[in-house]
């Protein structure tokens, strides 16, 4: 949980030209994860979208399917590989 910054992305059409991309993840009481993505687009405008992540398969607890709250109900897959930060 917490604030994560994007260091790599696959070709995702709705993020083309975005910079300063980050996501805030929060635990929900129903076992899902709240997702709040933010970025600055290629025009320099701030954008954000909220959604909910669910574990795709219990045998792969680090693989999530995210549904974003938008008119088209965007869905994508996120795989958490490893927390590489040391404090």
mmCIF file as gemmi writes it, N, C-alpha and C atoms, coordinates in Angstrom:
data_model
loop_
_atom_site.group_PDB
_atom_site.id
_atom_site.type_symbol
_atom_site.label_atom_id
_atom_site.label_alt_id
_atom_site.label_comp_id
_atom_site.label_asym_id
_atom_site.label_entity_id
_atom_site.label_seq_id
_atom_site.pdbx_PDB_ins_code
_atom_site.Cartn_x
_atom_site.Cartn_y
_atom_site.Cartn_z
_atom_site.occupancy
_atom_site.B_iso_or_equiv
_atom_site.pdbx_formal_charge
_atom_site.auth_seq_id
_atom_site.auth_asym_id
_atom_site.pdbx_PDB_model_num
ATOM 1 N N . UNK Axp A 1 ? 0.837 -1.17 0 1 0 ? 1 A 1
ATOM 2 C CA . UNK Axp A 1 ? 0 0 0 1 0 ? 1 A 1
ATOM 3 C C . UNK Axp A 1 ? 0.886 1.238 0 1 0 ? 1 A 1
ATOM 4 N N . UNK Axp A 2 ? 0.301 2.354 -0.315 1 0 ? 2 A 1
ATOM 5 C CA . UNK Axp A 2 ? 1.053 3.588 -0.326 1 0 ? 2 A 1
ATOM 6 C C . UNK Axp A 2 ? 1.179 4.168 -1.719 1 0 ? 2 A 1
ATOM 7 N N . UNK Axp A 3 ? 2.122 5.1 -1.858 1 0 ? 3 A 1
ATOM 8 C CA . UNK Axp A 3 ? 2.35 5.818 -3.108 1 0 ? 3 A 1
ATOM 9 C C . UNK Axp A 3 ? 3.485 5.151 -3.888 1 0 ? 3 A 1
ATOM 10 N N . UNK Axp A 4 ? 3.225 4.832 -5.158 1 0 ? 4 A 1
ATOM 11 C CA . UNK Axp A 4 ? 4.206 4.186 -6.024 1 0 ? 4 A 1
ATOM 12 C C . UNK Axp A 4 ? 4.369 5.033 -7.277 1 0 ? 4 A 1
ATOM 13 N N . UNK Axp A 5 ? 5.618 5.166 -7.747 1 0 ? 5 A 1
ATOM 14 C CA . UNK Axp A 5 ? 5.911 5.902 -8.974 1 0 ? 5 A 1
ATOM 15 C C . UNK Axp A 5 ? 6.206 4.916 -10.103 1 0 ? 5 A 1
ATOM 16 N N . UNK Axp A 6 ? 5.754 5.237 -11.28 1 0 ? 6 A 1
ATOM 17 C CA . UNK Axp A 6 ? 5.967 4.377 -12.433 1 0 ? 6 A 1
ATOM 18 C C . UNK Axp A 6 ? 7.414 4.485 -12.911 1 0 ? 6 A 1
ATOM 19 N N . UNK Axp A 7 ? 8.068 3.335 -13.088 1 0 ? 7 A 1
ATOM 20 C CA . UNK Axp A 7 ? 9.423 3.318 -13.618 1 0 ? 7 A 1
ATOM 21 C C . UNK Axp A 7 ? 9.472 2.635 -14.981 1 0 ? 7 A 1
ATOM 22 N N . UNK Axp A 8 ? 8.445 1.901 -15.352 1 0 ? 8 A 1
ATOM 23 C CA . UNK Axp A 8 ? 8.363 1.23 -16.644 1 0 ? 8 A 1
ATOM 24 C C . UNK Axp A 8 ? 6.9 1.036 -16.996 1 0 ? 8 A 1
ATOM 25 N N . UNK Axp A 9 ? 6.602 1.105 -18.285 1 0 ? 9 A 1
ATOM 26 C CA . UNK Axp A 9 ? 5.229 0.821 -18.711 1 0 ? 9 A 1
ATOM 27 C C . UNK Axp A 9 ? 5.259 0.142 -20.059 1 0 ? 9 A 1
ATOM 28 N N . UNK Axp A 10 ? 4.299 -0.726 -20.276 1 0 ? 10 A 1
ATOM 29 C CA . UNK Axp A 10 ? 4.058 -1.287 -21.601 1 0 ? 10 A 1
ATOM 30 C C . UNK Axp A 10 ? 3.302 -0.235 -22.395 1 0 ? 10 A 1
ATOM 31 N N . UNK Axp A 11 ? 3.071 -0.489 -23.642 1 0 ? 11 A 1
ATOM 32 C CA . UNK Axp A 11 ? 2.31 0.45 -24.463 1 0 ? 11 A 1
ATOM 33 C C . UNK Axp A 11 ? 0.854 0.465 -24.022 1 0 ? 11 A 1
ATOM 34 N N . UNK Axp A 12 ? 0.488 1.48 -23.259 1 0 ? 12 A 1
ATOM 35 C CA . UNK Axp A 12 ? -0.883 1.663 -22.798 1 0 ? 12 A 1
ATOM 36 C C . UNK Axp A 12 ? -1.402 2.928 -23.456 1 0 ? 12 A 1
ATOM 37 N N . UNK Axp A 13 ? -2.368 2.796 -24.309 1 0 ? 13 A 1
ATOM 38 C CA . UNK Axp A 13 ? -2.832 3.9 -25.138 1 0 ? 13 A 1
ATOM 39 C C . UNK Axp A 13 ? -3.199 5.133 -24.322 1 0 ? 13 A 1
ATOM 40 N N . UNK Axp A 14 ? -3.902 4.958 -23.197 1 0 ? 14 A 1
ATOM 41 C CA . UNK Axp A 14 ? -4.364 6.121 -22.454 1 0 ? 14 A 1
ATOM 42 C C . UNK Axp A 14 ? -3.273 6.782 -21.626 1 0 ? 14 A 1
ATOM 43 N N . UNK Axp A 15 ? -2.023 6.266 -21.667 1 0 ? 15 A 1
ATOM 44 C CA . UNK Axp A 15 ? -0.909 6.904 -20.957 1 0 ? 15 A 1
ATOM 45 C C . UNK Axp A 15 ? 0.162 7.44 -21.9 1 0 ? 15 A 1
ATOM 46 N N . UNK Axp A 16 ? -0.067 7.425 -23.201 1 0 ? 16 A 1
ATOM 47 C CA . UNK Axp A 16 ? 0.936 7.9 -24.158 1 0 ? 16 A 1
ATOM 48 C C . UNK Axp A 16 ? 1.266 9.37 -23.878 1 0 ? 16 A 1
ATOM 49 N N . UNK Axp A 17 ? 2.548 9.646 -23.701 1 0 ? 17 A 1
ATOM 50 C CA . UNK Axp A 17 ? 2.996 11.016 -23.455 1 0 ? 17 A 1
ATOM 51 C C . UNK Axp A 17 ? 2.89 11.474 -22.009 1 0 ? 17 A 1
ATOM 52 N N . UNK Axp A 18 ? 2.341 10.643 -21.121 1 0 ? 18 A 1
ATOM 53 C CA . UNK Axp A 18 ? 2.231 11.036 -19.714 1 0 ? 18 A 1
ATOM 54 C C . UNK Axp A 18 ? 3.589 11.004 -19.034 1 0 ? 18 A 1
ATOM 55 N N . UNK Axp A 19 ? 3.743 11.853 -18.034 1 0 ? 19 A 1
ATOM 56 C CA . UNK Axp A 19 ? 4.939 11.86 -17.2 1 0 ? 19 A 1
ATOM 57 C C . UNK Axp A 19 ? 4.506 12.06 -15.749 1 0 ? 19 A 1
ATOM 58 N N . UNK Axp A 20 ? 5.453 11.871 -14.837 1 0 ? 20 A 1
ATOM 59 C CA . UNK Axp A 20 ? 5.158 11.989 -13.397 1 0 ? 20 A 1
ATOM 60 C C . UNK Axp A 20 ? 3.999 11.069 -13.008 1 0 ? 20 A 1
ATOM 61 N N . UNK Axp A 21 ? 3.973 9.881 -13.572 1 0 ? 21 A 1
ATOM 62 C CA . UNK Axp A 21 ? 2.881 8.928 -13.327 1 0 ? 21 A 1
ATOM 63 C C . UNK Axp A 21 ? 3.082 8.27 -11.968 1 0 ? 21 A 1
ATOM 64 N N . UNK Axp A 22 ? 2.031 8.265 -11.158 1 0 ? 22 A 1
ATOM 65 C CA . UNK Axp A 22 ? 2.088 7.596 -9.868 1 0 ? 22 A 1
ATOM 66 C C . UNK Axp A 22 ? 0.735 7.005 -9.534 1 0 ? 22 A 1
ATOM 67 N N . UNK Axp A 23 ? 0.744 6.102 -8.573 1 0 ? 23 A 1
ATOM 68 C CA . UNK Axp A 23 ? -0.49 5.468 -8.125 1 0 ? 23 A 1
ATOM 69 C C . UNK Axp A 23 ? -0.463 5.367 -6.611 1 0 ? 23 A 1
ATOM 70 N N . UNK Axp A 24 ? -1.59 5.643 -6.001 1 0 ? 24 A 1
ATOM 71 C CA . UNK Axp A 24 ? -1.752 5.471 -4.564 1 0 ? 24 A 1
ATOM 72 C C . UNK Axp A 24 ? -2.676 4.282 -4.347 1 0 ? 24 A 1
ATOM 73 N N . UNK Axp A 25 ? -2.196 3.308 -3.563 1 0 ? 25 A 1
ATOM 74 C CA . UNK Axp A 25 ? -2.968 2.101 -3.282 1 0 ? 25 A 1
ATOM 75 C C . UNK Axp A 25 ? -3.39 2.115 -1.817 1 0 ? 25 A 1
ATOM 76 N N . UNK Axp A 26 ? -4.659 1.799 -1.574 1 0 ? 26 A 1
ATOM 77 C CA . UNK Axp A 26 ? -5.195 1.744 -0.214 1 0 ? 26 A 1
ATOM 78 C C . UNK Axp A 26 ? -5.985 0.454 -0.029 1 0 ? 26 A 1
ATOM 79 N N . UNK Axp A 27 ? -5.898 -0.128 1.171 1 0 ? 27 A 1
ATOM 80 C CA . UNK Axp A 27 ? -6.638 -1.35 1.476 1 0 ? 27 A 1
ATOM 81 C C . UNK Axp A 27 ? -8.096 -1.013 1.747 1 0 ? 27 A 1
ATOM 82 N N . UNK Axp A 28 ? -8.995 -1.728 1.099 1 0 ? 28 A 1
ATOM 83 C CA . UNK Axp A 28 ? -10.431 -1.583 1.347 1 0 ? 28 A 1
ATOM 84 C C . UNK Axp A 28 ? -10.899 -2.675 2.296 1 0 ? 28 A 1
ATOM 85 N N . UNK Axp A 29 ? -11.937 -2.421 3.049 1 0 ? 29 A 1
ATOM 86 C CA . UNK Axp A 29 ? -12.429 -3.366 4.051 1 0 ? 29 A 1
ATOM 87 C C . UNK Axp A 29 ? -12.95 -4.671 3.44 1 0 ? 29 A 1
ATOM 88 N N . UNK Axp A 30 ? -13.301 -4.661 2.152 1 0 ? 30 A 1
ATOM 89 C CA . UNK Axp A 30 ? -13.82 -5.872 1.509 1 0 ? 30 A 1
ATOM 90 C C . UNK Axp A 30 ? -12.73 -6.738 0.885 1 0 ? 30 A 1
ATOM 91 N N . UNK Axp A 31 ? -11.458 -6.414 1.129 1 0 ? 31 A 1
ATOM 92 C CA . UNK Axp A 31 ? -10.353 -7.198 0.601 1 0 ? 31 A 1
ATOM 93 C C . UNK Axp A 31 ? -9.836 -6.712 -0.743 1 0 ? 31 A 1
ATOM 94 N N . UNK Axp A 32 ? -10.489 -5.746 -1.348 1 0 ? 32 A 1
ATOM 95 C CA . UNK Axp A 32 ? -10.002 -5.168 -2.588 1 0 ? 32 A 1
ATOM 96 C C . UNK Axp A 32 ? -9.013 -4.049 -2.265 1 0 ? 32 A 1
ATOM 97 N N . UNK Axp A 33 ? -8.416 -3.491 -3.305 1 0 ? 33 A 1
ATOM 98 C CA . UNK Axp A 33 ? -7.45 -2.407 -3.14 1 0 ? 33 A 1
ATOM 99 C C . UNK Axp A 33 ? -7.94 -1.2 -3.923 1 0 ? 33 A 1
ATOM 100 N N . UNK Axp A 34 ? -8.003 -0.047 -3.272 1 0 ? 34 A 1
ATOM 101 C CA . UNK Axp A 34 ? -8.35 1.186 -3.959 1 0 ? 34 A 1
ATOM 102 C C . UNK Axp A 34 ? -7.149 1.676 -4.755 1 0 ? 34 A 1
ATOM 103 N N . UNK Axp A 35 ? -7.391 2.149 -5.973 1 0 ? 35 A 1
ATOM 104 C CA . UNK Axp A 35 ? -6.324 2.621 -6.859 1 0 ? 35 A 1
ATOM 105 C C . UNK Axp A 35 ? -6.649 4.054 -7.283 1 0 ? 35 A 1
ATOM 106 N N . UNK Axp A 36 ? -5.671 4.94 -7.143 1 0 ? 36 A 1
ATOM 107 C CA . UNK Axp A 36 ? -5.819 6.32 -7.608 1 0 ? 36 A 1
ATOM 108 C C . UNK Axp A 36 ? -4.585 6.66 -8.432 1 0 ? 36 A 1
ATOM 109 N N . UNK Axp A 37 ? -4.73 6.661 -9.749 1 0 ? 37 A 1
ATOM 110 C CA . UNK Axp A 37 ? -3.629 6.969 -10.656 1 0 ? 37 A 1
ATOM 111 C C . UNK Axp A 37 ? -3.65 8.454 -11.006 1 0 ? 37 A 1
ATOM 112 N N . UNK Axp A 38 ? -2.451 9.055 -11.047 1 0 ? 38 A 1
ATOM 113 C CA . UNK Axp A 38 ? -2.314 10.474 -11.387 1 0 ? 38 A 1
ATOM 114 C C . UNK Axp A 38 ? -1.154 10.641 -12.363 1 0 ? 38 A 1
ATOM 115 N N . UNK Axp A 39 ? -1.248 11.668 -13.192 1 0 ? 39 A 1
ATOM 116 C CA . UNK Axp A 39 ? -0.18 11.936 -14.159 1 0 ? 39 A 1
ATOM 117 C C . UNK Axp A 39 ? -0.31 13.355 -14.684 1 0 ? 39 A 1
ATOM 118 N N . UNK Axp A 40 ? 0.737 13.768 -15.394 1 0 ? 40 A 1
ATOM 119 C CA . UNK Axp A 40 ? 0.706 15.007 -16.162 1 0 ? 40 A 1
ATOM 120 C C . UNK Axp A 40 ? 0.761 14.573 -17.622 1 0 ? 40 A 1
ATOM 121 N N . UNK Axp A 41 ? -0.24 14.981 -18.418 1 0 ? 41 A 1
ATOM 122 C CA . UNK Axp A 41 ? -0.297 14.521 -19.804 1 0 ? 41 A 1
ATOM 123 C C . UNK Axp A 41 ? 0.627 15.333 -20.709 1 0 ? 41 A 1
ATOM 124 N N . UNK Axp A 42 ? 0.673 14.959 -21.985 1 0 ? 42 A 1
ATOM 125 C CA . UNK Axp A 42 ? 1.605 15.593 -22.926 1 0 ? 42 A 1
ATOM 126 C C . UNK Axp A 42 ? 1.326 17.075 -23.144 1 0 ? 42 A 1
ATOM 127 N N . UNK Axp A 43 ? 0.138 17.551 -22.769 1 0 ? 43 A 1
ATOM 128 C CA . UNK Axp A 43 ? -0.188 18.976 -22.866 1 0 ? 43 A 1
ATOM 129 C C . UNK Axp A 43 ? 0.189 19.745 -21.606 1 0 ? 43 A 1
ATOM 130 N N . UNK Axp A 44 ? 0.632 19.001 -20.566 1 0 ? 44 A 1
ATOM 131 C CA . UNK Axp A 44 ? 0.982 19.627 -19.298 1 0 ? 44 A 1
ATOM 132 C C . UNK Axp A 44 ? -0.173 19.707 -18.32 1 0 ? 44 A 1
ATOM 133 N N . UNK Axp A 45 ? -1.294 19.054 -18.65 1 0 ? 45 A 1
ATOM 134 C CA . UNK Axp A 45 ? -2.469 19.07 -17.779 1 0 ? 45 A 1
ATOM 135 C C . UNK Axp A 45 ? -2.451 17.885 -16.814 1 0 ? 45 A 1
ATOM 136 N N . UNK Axp A 46 ? -2.907 18.117 -15.596 1 0 ? 46 A 1
ATOM 137 C CA . UNK Axp A 46 ? -3.04 17.068 -14.589 1 0 ? 46 A 1
ATOM 138 C C . UNK Axp A 46 ? -4.23 16.182 -14.938 1 0 ? 46 A 1
ATOM 139 N N . UNK Axp A 47 ? -4.058 14.868 -14.751 1 0 ? 47 A 1
ATOM 140 C CA . UNK Axp A 47 ? -5.182 13.949 -14.938 1 0 ? 47 A 1
ATOM 141 C C . UNK Axp A 47 ? -5.125 12.883 -13.86 1 0 ? 47 A 1
ATOM 142 N N . UNK Axp A 48 ? -6.288 12.331 -13.533 1 0 ? 48 A 1
ATOM 143 C CA . UNK Axp A 48 ? -6.337 11.247 -12.553 1 0 ? 48 A 1
ATOM 144 C C . UNK Axp A 48 ? -7.535 10.36 -12.84 1 0 ? 48 A 1
ATOM 145 N N . UNK Axp A 49 ? -7.46 9.135 -12.326 1 0 ? 49 A 1
ATOM 146 C CA . UNK Axp A 49 ? -8.555 8.19 -12.458 1 0 ? 49 A 1
ATOM 147 C C . UNK Axp A 49 ? -8.52 7.276 -11.243 1 0 ? 49 A 1
ATOM 148 N N . UNK Axp A 50 ? -9.685 6.869 -10.767 1 0 ? 50 A 1
ATOM 149 C CA . UNK Axp A 50 ? -9.789 5.982 -9.603 1 0 ? 50 A 1
ATOM 150 C C . UNK Axp A 50 ? -10.35 4.638 -10.029 1 0 ? 50 A 1
ATOM 151 N N . UNK Axp A 51 ? -9.987 3.607 -9.281 1 0 ? 51 A 1
ATOM 152 C CA . UNK Axp A 51 ? -10.481 2.28 -9.587 1 0 ? 51 A 1
ATOM 153 C C . UNK Axp A 51 ? -10.331 1.343 -8.409 1 0 ? 51 A 1
ATOM 154 N N . UNK Axp A 52 ? -10.598 0.072 -8.676 1 0 ? 52 A 1
ATOM 155 C CA . UNK Axp A 52 ? -10.515 -0.968 -7.657 1 0 ? 52 A 1
ATOM 156 C C . UNK Axp A 52 ? -9.743 -2.15 -8.222 1 0 ? 52 A 1
ATOM 157 N N . UNK Axp A 53 ? -8.81 -2.67 -7.43 1 0 ? 53 A 1
ATOM 158 C CA . UNK Axp A 53 ? -8.016 -3.832 -7.833 1 0 ? 53 A 1
ATOM 159 C C . UNK Axp A 53 ? -8.464 -5.051 -7.033 1 0 ? 53 A 1
ATOM 160 N N . UNK Axp A 54 ? -8.523 -6.185 -7.726 1 0 ? 54 A 1
ATOM 161 C CA . UNK Axp A 54 ? -8.841 -7.461 -7.083 1 0 ? 54 A 1
ATOM 162 C C . UNK Axp A 54 ? -7.779 -8.467 -7.495 1 0 ? 54 A 1
ATOM 163 N N . UNK Axp A 55 ? -7.444 -9.374 -6.579 1 0 ? 55 A 1
ATOM 164 C CA . UNK Axp A 55 ? -6.502 -10.443 -6.9 1 0 ? 55 A 1
ATOM 165 C C . UNK Axp A 55 ? -7.13 -11.291 -7.999 1 0 ? 55 A 1
ATOM 166 N N . UNK Axp A 56 ? -6.362 -11.527 -9.064 1 0 ? 56 A 1
ATOM 167 C CA . UNK Axp A 56 ? -6.87 -12.27 -10.212 1 0 ? 56 A 1
ATOM 168 C C . UNK Axp A 56 ? -7.077 -13.744 -9.874 1 0 ? 56 A 1
ATOM 169 N N . UNK Axp A 57 ? -6.104 -14.334 -9.173 1 0 ? 57 A 1
ATOM 170 C CA . UNK Axp A 57 ? -6.139 -15.754 -8.858 1 0 ? 57 A 1
ATOM 171 C C . UNK Axp A 57 ? -5.405 -15.94 -7.532 1 0 ? 57 A 1
ATOM 172 N N . UNK Axp A 58 ? -5.998 -16.648 -6.597 1 0 ? 58 A 1
ATOM 173 C CA . UNK Axp A 58 ? -5.401 -16.822 -5.27 1 0 ? 58 A 1
ATOM 174 C C . UNK Axp A 58 ? -4.021 -17.467 -5.333 1 0 ? 58 A 1
ATOM 175 N N . UNK Axp A 59 ? -3.74 -18.232 -6.373 1 0 ? 59 A 1
ATOM 176 C CA . UNK Axp A 59 ? -2.419 -18.854 -6.494 1 0 ? 59 A 1
ATOM 177 C C . UNK Axp A 59 ? -1.362 -17.851 -6.967 1 0 ? 59 A 1
ATOM 178 N N . UNK Axp A 60 ? -1.783 -16.662 -7.418 1 0 ? 60 A 1
ATOM 179 C CA . UNK Axp A 60 ? -0.881 -15.582 -7.82 1 0 ? 60 A 1
ATOM 180 C C . UNK Axp A 60 ? -1.285 -14.302 -7.081 1 0 ? 60 A 1
ATOM 181 N N . UNK Axp A 61 ? -1.006 -14.207 -5.774 1 0 ? 61 A 1
ATOM 182 C CA . UNK Axp A 61 ? -1.503 -13.075 -4.99 1 0 ? 61 A 1
ATOM 183 C C . UNK Axp A 61 ? -0.928 -11.717 -5.376 1 0 ? 61 A 1
ATOM 184 N N . UNK Axp A 62 ? 0.102 -11.671 -6.218 1 0 ? 62 A 1
ATOM 185 C CA . UNK Axp A 62 ? 0.675 -10.388 -6.642 1 0 ? 62 A 1
ATOM 186 C C . UNK Axp A 62 ? 0.143 -9.93 -7.999 1 0 ? 62 A 1
ATOM 187 N N . UNK Axp A 63 ? -0.783 -10.687 -8.588 1 0 ? 63 A 1
ATOM 188 C CA . UNK Axp A 63 ? -1.367 -10.317 -9.886 1 0 ? 63 A 1
ATOM 189 C C . UNK Axp A 63 ? -2.775 -9.794 -9.649 1 0 ? 63 A 1
ATOM 190 N N . UNK Axp A 64 ? -3.011 -8.561 -10.087 1 0 ? 64 A 1
ATOM 191 C CA . UNK Axp A 64 ? -4.297 -7.903 -9.871 1 0 ? 64 A 1
ATOM 192 C C . UNK Axp A 64 ? -4.972 -7.56 -11.184 1 0 ? 64 A 1
ATOM 193 N N . UNK Axp A 65 ? -6.286 -7.547 -11.164 1 0 ? 65 A 1
ATOM 194 C CA . UNK Axp A 65 ? -7.075 -7.001 -12.256 1 0 ? 65 A 1
ATOM 195 C C . UNK Axp A 65 ? -7.674 -5.715 -11.724 1 0 ? 65 A 1
ATOM 196 N N . UNK Axp A 66 ? -7.451 -4.605 -12.437 1 0 ? 66 A 1
ATOM 197 C CA . UNK Axp A 66 ? -7.925 -3.298 -11.988 1 0 ? 66 A 1
ATOM 198 C C . UNK Axp A 66 ? -9.044 -2.825 -12.903 1 0 ? 66 A 1
ATOM 199 N N . UNK Axp A 67 ? -10.144 -2.414 -12.303 1 0 ? 67 A 1
ATOM 200 C CA . UNK Axp A 67 ? -11.249 -1.809 -13.042 1 0 ? 67 A 1
ATOM 201 C C . UNK Axp A 67 ? -11.318 -0.35 -12.639 1 0 ? 67 A 1
ATOM 202 N N . UNK Axp A 68 ? -11.169 0.527 -13.636 1 0 ? 68 A 1
ATOM 203 C CA . UNK Axp A 68 ? -11.189 1.959 -13.364 1 0 ? 68 A 1
ATOM 204 C C . UNK Axp A 68 ? -12.598 2.513 -13.509 1 0 ? 68 A 1
ATOM 205 N N . UNK Axp A 69 ? -12.925 3.468 -12.649 1 0 ? 69 A 1
ATOM 206 C CA . UNK Axp A 69 ? -14.235 4.115 -12.657 1 0 ? 69 A 1
ATOM 207 C C . UNK Axp A 69 ? -14.241 5.199 -13.722 1 0 ? 69 A 1
ATOM 208 N N . UNK Axp A 70 ? -14.582 4.807 -14.918 1 0 ? 70 A 1
ATOM 209 C CA . UNK Axp A 70 ? -14.677 5.745 -16.028 1 0 ? 70 A 1
ATOM 210 C C . UNK Axp A 70 ? -15.909 5.357 -16.844 1 0 ? 70 A 1
ATOM 211 N N . UNK Axp A 71 ? -16.324 6.196 -17.756 1 0 ? 71 A 1
ATOM 212 C CA . UNK Axp A 71 ? -17.501 5.856 -18.559 1 0 ? 71 A 1
ATOM 213 C C . UNK Axp A 71 ? -17.365 4.534 -19.296 1 0 ? 71 A 1
ATOM 214 N N . UNK Axp A 72 ? -16.142 4.147 -19.668 1 0 ? 72 A 1
ATOM 215 C CA . UNK Axp A 72 ? -15.961 2.915 -20.429 1 0 ? 72 A 1
ATOM 216 C C . UNK Axp A 72 ? -15.516 1.732 -19.571 1 0 ? 72 A 1
ATOM 217 N N . UNK Axp A 73 ? -15.422 1.903 -18.252 1 0 ? 73 A 1
ATOM 218 C CA . UNK Axp A 73 ? -15.007 0.842 -17.331 1 0 ? 73 A 1
ATOM 219 C C . UNK Axp A 73 ? -13.733 0.15 -17.805 1 0 ? 73 A 1
ATOM 220 N N . UNK Axp A 74 ? -12.644 0.88 -17.868 1 0 ? 74 A 1
ATOM 221 C CA . UNK Axp A 74 ? -11.356 0.345 -18.291 1 0 ? 74 A 1
ATOM 222 C C . UNK Axp A 74 ? -10.884 -0.737 -17.337 1 0 ? 74 A 1
ATOM 223 N N . UNK Axp A 75 ? -10.301 -1.8 -17.874 1 0 ? 75 A 1
ATOM 224 C CA . UNK Axp A 75 ? -9.752 -2.875 -17.059 1 0 ? 75 A 1
ATOM 225 C C . UNK Axp A 75 ? -8.341 -3.169 -17.529 1 0 ? 75 A 1
ATOM 226 N N . UNK Axp A 76 ? -7.413 -3.339 -16.583 1 0 ? 76 A 1
ATOM 227 C CA . UNK Axp A 76 ? -6.045 -3.703 -16.942 1 0 ? 76 A 1
ATOM 228 C C . UNK Axp A 76 ? -5.499 -4.653 -15.886 1 0 ? 76 A 1
ATOM 229 N N . UNK Axp A 77 ? -4.342 -5.238 -16.174 1 0 ? 77 A 1
ATOM 230 C CA . UNK Axp A 77 ? -3.707 -6.196 -15.27 1 0 ? 77 A 1
ATOM 231 C C . UNK Axp A 77 ? -2.419 -5.582 -14.741 1 0 ? 77 A 1
ATOM 232 N N . UNK Axp A 78 ? -2.202 -5.69 -13.446 1 0 ? 78 A 1
ATOM 233 C CA . UNK Axp A 78 ? -0.992 -5.182 -12.803 1 0 ? 78 A 1
ATOM 234 C C . UNK Axp A 78 ? -0.319 -6.342 -12.088 1 0 ? 78 A 1
ATOM 235 N N . UNK Axp A 79 ? 0.975 -6.454 -12.258 1 0 ? 79 A 1
ATOM 236 C CA . UNK Axp A 79 ? 1.747 -7.489 -11.588 1 0 ? 79 A 1
ATOM 237 C C . UNK Axp A 79 ? 2.778 -6.808 -10.701 1 0 ? 79 A 1
ATOM 238 N N . UNK Axp A 80 ? 2.7 -7.056 -9.405 1 0 ? 80 A 1
ATOM 239 C CA . UNK Axp A 80 ? 3.649 -6.489 -8.457 1 0 ? 80 A 1
ATOM 240 C C . UNK Axp A 80 ? 4.813 -7.463 -8.379 1 0 ? 80 A 1
ATOM 241 N N . UNK Axp A 81 ? 5.981 -7.019 -8.884 1 0 ? 81 A 1
ATOM 242 C CA . UNK Axp A 81 ? 7.127 -7.909 -8.936 1 0 ? 81 A 1
ATOM 243 C C . UNK Axp A 81 ? 7.879 -7.958 -7.62 1 0 ? 81 A 1
ATOM 244 N N . UNK Axp A 82 ? 8.266 -6.8 -7.114 1 0 ? 82 A 1
ATOM 245 C CA . UNK Axp A 82 ? 9.03 -6.765 -5.875 1 0 ? 82 A 1
ATOM 246 C C . UNK Axp A 82 ? 9.19 -5.326 -5.449 1 0 ? 82 A 1
ATOM 247 N N . UNK Axp A 83 ? 9.146 -5.1 -4.167 1 0 ? 83 A 1
ATOM 248 C CA . UNK Axp A 83 ? 9.442 -3.779 -3.644 1 0 ? 83 A 1
ATOM 249 C C . UNK Axp A 83 ? 10.953 -3.633 -3.6 1 0 ? 83 A 1
ATOM 250 N N . UNK Axp A 84 ? 11.496 -2.797 -4.477 1 0 ? 84 A 1
ATOM 251 C CA . UNK Axp A 84 ? 12.949 -2.669 -4.601 1 0 ? 84 A 1
ATOM 252 C C . UNK Axp A 84 ? 13.531 -1.564 -3.719 1 0 ? 84 A 1
ATOM 253 N N . UNK Axp A 85 ? 12.707 -0.942 -2.935 1 0 ? 85 A 1
ATOM 254 C CA . UNK Axp A 85 ? 13.172 0.175 -2.117 1 0 ? 85 A 1
ATOM 255 C C . UNK Axp A 85 ? 13.563 -0.306 -0.732 1 0 ? 85 A 1
ATOM 256 N N . UNK Axp A 86 ? 14.65 0.238 -0.239 1 0 ? 86 A 1
ATOM 257 C CA . UNK Axp A 86 ? 15.097 -0.099 1.108 1 0 ? 86 A 1
ATOM 258 C C . UNK Axp A 86 ? 15.128 1.183 1.931 1 0 ? 86 A 1
ATOM 259 N N . UNK Axp A 87 ? 14.617 1.116 3.137 1 0 ? 87 A 1
ATOM 260 C CA . UNK Axp A 87 ? 14.58 2.28 4.023 1 0 ? 87 A 1
ATOM 261 C C . UNK Axp A 87 ? 15.44 2.012 5.238 1 0 ? 87 A 1
